[in-house]
Amino acid sequence: MKKADIEPFFATLEAANPTPETELEYSTPFELLAAVLLSAQATDVGVNKATRRLFPVANTPQAIVQLGVEGLEEYIKTIGLYRSKAKHLVEASRMLVERHGGEVPKTRAELEALPGVGRKTANVVLNVAFGEPTMAVDTHIFRVGNRTGLAPGKTPLEVEQKLEKRVPEKYRLHAHHWLILHGRYTCLARKPQCWQCAVSPYCDYKPKTPAP
């Protein structure tokens, strides 16, 4: 994507959705951390169904530790990989209690030290809970970054680093949400909906799909 096209690309996404938000349901930084940890290789819809049952019963690190792995599994067994996720969430909760007084830390290094929390999860928490302009590259952003030519890269980290260089500063806080939502609803994996895409004029994808 030409540098001159990046500004109107994001201006168009912003005009359509000025304050994009995560589709995961949460009310505290810990609920967000738990939801993002559970969302790996799962849909936000599926995670929200499980956390609507879980959070009224246990929505703090202390409560998750008390629930234990088996207790937690009962609430999240509808989510893929629920056994390993339950172990990770209980262990992460224990570390939060022991090392951070039950609070979610605000640095990448401390977040990534928690079991089950990788770079992408840390980026989501830093962005959504603490307002840091991070780029959490999931499958949607990886696809959109490559397909549009905005941030081509062979790995999520490469795409993330390109985005950090190329996204204008005023769009950085919301950029990852715009790109996720664009990938989820318009720039679909199997068949991008180019015929109804507002940013199609700025995109490098050449075999634009015609209207069905």
N, C-alpha and C positions, 0 to 999 in steps of 0.2 A: 504494500500500500504506500502510495506517495505521501511524503510528509505533509504536503498541503491538504491531503484528504482526511488526515487524522482529526483535526479540529472539527470540521463539519460532521464527520462520522459520530463523534461523541456529543456534539451539540444537538444532533437529531435524536439520539437516544435519550438525552436529558430532557428535551422538549416533550417527548412522549411519556416520560416517567421521571419527574424531577427529584423525587426522593425514594429510590428503590429500596426495598428491604428484603431480608432473608425470608424464605417461606417456611423456615423452621419456627415452631412456636416456642417461646421462652419468655421469662419475665426477670431473670437475674443472670449475671455472668456465668454462674455455675450451671444453671439450666441450659444455657447456650452451649457451654463446653460439653455437657453430657449429650445434648442433642447432636452436636457436630460429630462427636466421637462415635455415636450410634449410626450416623448417616453414611459411613463408608460403604460403598457398593450397595446402597439402599436408597429408596426414594424419600424425599422430604415428607410426602403424604404418609408413607408407611411409618416413618419415625414419629410423626405427630400423633398418629393413632395410638402408638405405644406410650409416648410420654404423657398423653392426656390421662392415661390410667396410672402411670408411674409417679408423676410429679405431685399429685395431691397426697400421695402416701410418703414419698421420699424425694425431696428436692434440694437437699443440702449434702455436702460431703459426709457429715456425721451420720445422717439418716441412711445414706447409701451403704456406708460401712456397716451399720447395724443390720441392714437388710441382708447383707452377705451375698455371695455369688449365686447360690441356689435361689434365694428369695428374689433377687433381681432378674434372674432368668425367666421367672414366671411372668414378669411384666413385659419382657422384650423378646419373647420367643417367636413372635411373628416377624422379627427383623432378621435378615440374613446374617450369618456368622455370629449369632447372638451369644453363643457360649464364650468365645474369645472376647467379645465386646464386654460381656458381664465381668469377666476377670479383670480386663483392663480398667473398666470404670470403677470397680471396687478398689483396685490398687491405686489408681489415680486419686480417688477420694481419700484414701488413707494417707497418701503423701501430702495432699492439701491440708488435712487436719494436722499432721505431724510437723510439716515444714512451713506452712503458710497460714497457720491459725484458721484454717477453713475457708480462706479467701482465694479467689482465682488470681494468680500472679499476672503482672502486666508486661512481662518481658518475654521475648521469643525463646530465649535459652531456658528459662524456668518452665515455660509451657511445654517445650519439646522434651523436657526431662520427665514429664508425666507419662506413664505407660499408656500406649494406644494413641498418643498425640504426636502426629507428624507435622511437617512444615505446613501442609495445607490447613489442617485443623487449627494450628497456632495462628495462621494468617487470618482465618475467619474470626476467631475470638478477638484478636488484636483490632481487626477492622470494625466488627459489629458491636462488640461490648465496649471497646476503648477508643474508637474513633481514629485508629491509625490507618494511613492510606496504603494498606497492604494489598497484594494481589494473590488471592487464593486460587490457584490453577487446578480446576477439576476437569473432567472429561469435556464438558461443554466449552470452557474457556480455551482448553488445548485445541479443540476443533475449530472454534471461531478464530482464534489467534492465527492458526495456520491457514485456514480456508480463505479468510479475508485478506491475508497478507499483512495484517496489523502487527503480528508478533510471531513470525514463523520460528519454530524450534523443534528439535527432535525429542526433547524431554520437557516435563512440566517446569523444571527449574529454568531451563533455557527460555521458555515462553514467558515465565514470570520476570526474568531479568530484562527481556526485551520490552515487556509492558512497562516496567519501571522506567526505562529509558525513553519510551515513545509516547506514553500517555501524558498529555498536558497536565500541569500541576492542578489546575482548577477542577479537573475531572477525576483526580486520583482516588478520592475518598469513596466514590460510588462506582468506579469503573468496573470492579469485579462483579458487582451485582448486575449492572447493565449487560455485561457480556454473558453471564450465566443465564439470565432470563432470555436474552436473545437466542442463545443456543438451545434453550429448553423449549421455546415456543415458536421460533421462526427459522433459525438456521439449523434445522433438524439433521441428525446424523445421516439418515438414509436418503432423504429428499428435502434439501433446503427449499423453503417457500419463497424463492426469489421474487416471484410475481407480486407478493404483497409485503416485500421487505423495504422499509423506509431508508435503510442505509445501503441498499444495493448499488446506487450510483458511485459510492466510494470504495466498493469492495473489488478485490482482484480476482474473485472467482469467475472464471470465464464461461464454463458451460452452464450459464444461468438457466434455472428450470422454468419452463413456461407454465402458465396457469393450466390446471387440469381441465 
